[in-house]
Amino acid sequence: MTALDAFPLIPRAHLFGNPSRAQGKISPDGKWLSWLAPHEGVMNIWIAPRSDPDNARAVTFSAERPIREHFWTPDARAVGYIQDKAGDENFLLYRVDIQSGEESCLTPFENTRVTIVGASETIKDTVLVGLNNRDPQWHDVHRLNLATGDLELVYENNAFAGFMADDTLTLRLAMAQNAAGGTDYFRFVDGAVEDEPFESTAMEDAMTTHPAGYTVDGSVLYWLDSRDRNTAALYAQDTESGTRELIAENPRADIGGTIRDKRTGRIQAYSATYLKTEWTAIDPAIGESLDWLRSQFDGEAGVMSRTDDDSIWIVWNDPGTAPIATYVFEREARRLTPFYVTRPELAEAPLQPMHPVEITSRDGLTLPSYLTLPPHAGGGDTDRPESPVPMVLLVHGGPWARDEYGYNAIHQMLANRGYAVLSVNFRGSTGFGKDFINASNLQWGLAMHDDLIDAVEWAVEEGIAPRDKIAIMGGSYGGYATLAGLAFTPDVFACGVDIVGPSNLETLLETIPPYWEPMVKTFHERMGNPGTPKGLERLKAASPLHKADAITRPLLIAQGANDPRVKQAESDQIVGAMKQAGIPVTYVLYPDEGHGFARPENSIAFFAIAENFLAECIGGRAEPLGDVIAASSTQVIEGEAHVKGLAG
């Protein structure tokens, strides 16, 4: 018996199966609670009177694909959700009347993706939506009556990537990419877009500068803005005079979330996330509530939902080493009532703390990162094991996204199986200012990859992991990083797990969804322009496909057949190249998934394959496969012999 065996194996189903409940909300009038929970094994919307929370009922009955997001209509008469088909990301909008139970699709169009353009605090029965049913590249703006489903065209769009409306549901702004790869912002005047922009950004500010909404009376437009600075600060702009006032700034992180007055739309508190999220209140009453909540909880906490009168909040608490819990918070009485625990089956599980760490890259950048250690490696508050343990470098997607502190199911599974898990915010990650993002321009497979290698070197030098037992794993860009790791630095990683990762950047850009076309210059400026000889050369050099014959270590690839962002051909290509070169590879395909896993049966099956693959490669433990493959849609295309139990 090893030291790790003293700690129970956490079942995969407890980590990746359906939660007991999720996404708790309160209706705008405070009369109803809602949440997502299984109905006949599939996540659906449930509601209950706040006065009688045990009197719960399902109001949707999806039988195959889980509902993953829901909301209340402003008039509190209905709940809504968006749903696609088998991962194609053509999301349609649905409404369920809470009294009659009648469900209707409000945007009943084929091959259409709905976006929410604007909602109102004062107009309760109407929203503005964008629909690309006329032209898949452009979203036309419509007024949608939430009660009747009536759609009225407001603006036929043939030029703009997005819009913003005020509380009267009047279009005020249109946004378009400019020749420099930045964004131009145009005003609407009498329903028409002005010829010249009133604000513009260069490419360097495009990801860190954008309008953040109007006050209810339309007199103030908030901005998150990095122009003439590094991190995005919060500004208030007078819409009549154009003058701007600095509201908040943080030297290490962009200003992120806000809490706003439900009646006026004015900002009452704001957040910034460097290693952890920090909220700062402007409004004293909001500050008192946030301070009181902090005093009640260990770990992280936040607000999920609020009533129109702001008297009741739904709040969550992530203790770090216990399952996330959700509460109903009555502000005036300062009373917390338990709502639910998301995964109560983890209450006795040996969950491990996540440690924020800072890693220095070879050229001096600080890489905010997160480390989780296995339970036998020291435990407690220490962020170093007593002796090196096998490690998985878990790379986030995007790449223009970020890792954050808090409960992470993949971290917990891998740590429980005996691995240190390291997630690195490499250059290009968002939230740390524009300089950090722009340091990644044209650096796919170069400095962005160097950051990951530097993190590996740090882990070895710090005694966290032995050099010969480090795996790389990730989804989307993280999948690309996995392929790049094995192809460009074939001696660094013992194995790799690629989930929906692109292998050929040239074909990736050729097949982006049509509704991304209005922003395509961003990809060209930050990755390489396939329309120029130098850009095409750069994309080919950064594509793992063209160095597939250099891969010598075991590789597991997973792909959703309906992925609109990273097409199945991206995985097919590199698997074909490896087969041609005589290199073993395991390839699993999911015919009912897109860019990642929505169905828990598929998540459980894939991570069963992944943990058994990793156990063979770097020596951790694994829960046997059992019958999870049969319960999923997994199709093993190649290499079933390389994973224990996969061949039956």
Summary of the structure (lengths in Angstrom):
residues: 648
radius of gyration: 24.7
end to end distance: 27.5
largest distance: 76.0
contacts: 2254
relative contact order: 0.09
helix: 22%
strand: 32%
